[in-house]
Amino acid sequence: MLKQIDQGVKEKLYEYIVAYVDQRITTAQDALTAARDAANDDTKSSAGDKYETTREMMQQEIERSQGLLKDAEEMRTIVDHLNSHARAGNVCLGSLVLTDHGHFYLSISAGTIILDEINFYVISSKSPLGKLFLYKSIGDDVLFNGKRYQILGIL
């Protein structure tokens, strides 16, 4: 299975997470715009308590959307720096780590991606498993949740 995985797969994974982050930013911006529009459209024609409750709910929605947008923009910053950090030898941000128990792309947390019928786990370098992989080399072992992962390759 290792022979099927090459730099082209890593490029596809990168393209996927760029699209993933762009979609998260767009969704958060749209939600923020909708919440602000709803708050601006609300008039004081209804009873005072009802108005205040609605206004508070809109403010909470604005704050939630702002948090989602901030998170997505932080992801974008990480993604923008992936290519410049990836290097051969040791696992680092941007590495595709090939193990005997799966393949892990250290970037952002974006779940599982299936390419050419192979599962790739897109994990953050700040995740528990991602932290264990950092700075390891081919042949090193990582123990996580009672399972040993041997690093077979790094792209």
N, C-alpha and C positions, 0 to 999 in steps of 0.2 A: 504493500500500500504506500510505502514511503516514496517509491519511484514515481507514483502518479501525482505527487504533490510537488509543485515547483513554484517559482517566483510569480508566475501568472496567476496562481490561486491566491497568493497573498495580495496581488493587485486587485483581484475581484473582491476580496474581503474588504480592502480599503475603500473601494468604490461603494460597496454596500453600506459601510458605516458612515460615509460622507452623506449618502442619500438619507440614511436613518436619522442623522443629526439634523440635516436640513428640514426634514419632515417634522421633527420635534420642535424646531424653532418656529416654523410656519404655524403649526398647531397652537403653540403657546402665544404667538403674536395675535392670531385670530381670536383666541379666547380672551386675551387682554383687551383687544379692540371691542369685542362684543360686550364685555363686562363694563367697560368705560362708557360705551354708547348707552347701555341700559341704565347706568347710574345717571347719565346726563338727561335721558328722556324722562326719568321719573319726576313727576310733578308733586307739589305739596297739596294737591287738591283732596287727597284722602285724609283720613283721621290721623292725628299726630303720631300715635303709637305705631300704627301700621306703616306710616311713612318712615319712621326711624328704624323699624325692624327691616324693612326693605332696603333702606340705605345701608344698614350695617351688613346685610347679606351681600349686597353689591360690592362693598368695600372688602369683605372677606374673599369674594371671588376675584377681585382685582389683585389682592395680595397673593392669592394662590397662583394665579396666572403669571404674576411677576416672578414668583419663585421658580415655576416651571421654565420660564424663559431664561432665567439666570442659570439654572442647571444645564439647559440645552446649550447656552452660550459657553459655559465652562467645558462641556463636552467638545464643542467646536474647537476650542483652543487646544485641547489635547489632540484631537484628530489632525489639526493643522501642523502639529509638531511631530507626528509619527514618522514620516520619512526621514527627517533629519536625525532622529535618534536611533533608528534601527541599524544595527551593525552585526556582522558575523562574529561568532565566537561565544559570547555570553548573552543570556536572555536579558532583554531590556524592553522598554516601552516600544511597541511596534514590531516585536518579534512574533513569529509564528512558531510555536513550540510543538514539536511532534513527539508524542509519547506512546508508550505501549498501551495506554488507556484513553486515548483521544488526542485531538489536536486543538490547541488553544492559541487564540490570537490576542495578545496583550495590548489592549487599547482602551476601550470604554466597555462598560457593561451593556451588552446588546443581545444577549441570549444566544441561541443556536442558529447557525446558518448551514444549510445543506447545499454543497456544490459538488457536482459530478457524483452524486450519491454518497458523499462523505460528509459526516457531521463535523462542523468546526464550532468551537465554543468561544464566543467573543467575550472576554472577561477584562475587567479593570486590573491594572497592575496594583491597585490598592485593595483588591479583594483578598480574602485569606489565601486562596490558592495562588493568585497572581503574585502576592508578596513572596510566597515560597519559591516560585519559579525565578524571580529576579536574580540576576547575576550568576545563575547556574550555567553549566556547560553540557555539551553532549556527553552522555554516559553517566551524568549525575542522577541521583534518585531524590525524589521529594515524597515525603510521607504526609498524607492529608486524609483526615477522617478514617484512619486505619487502612488506607489504601496506598500502596507504593506506586509512584509514577516514575518510570525511567525515561529520561530524555534521550530520544533517538535521533533527533535532528532539530536544527534551528534555522529558520529562514528569516 
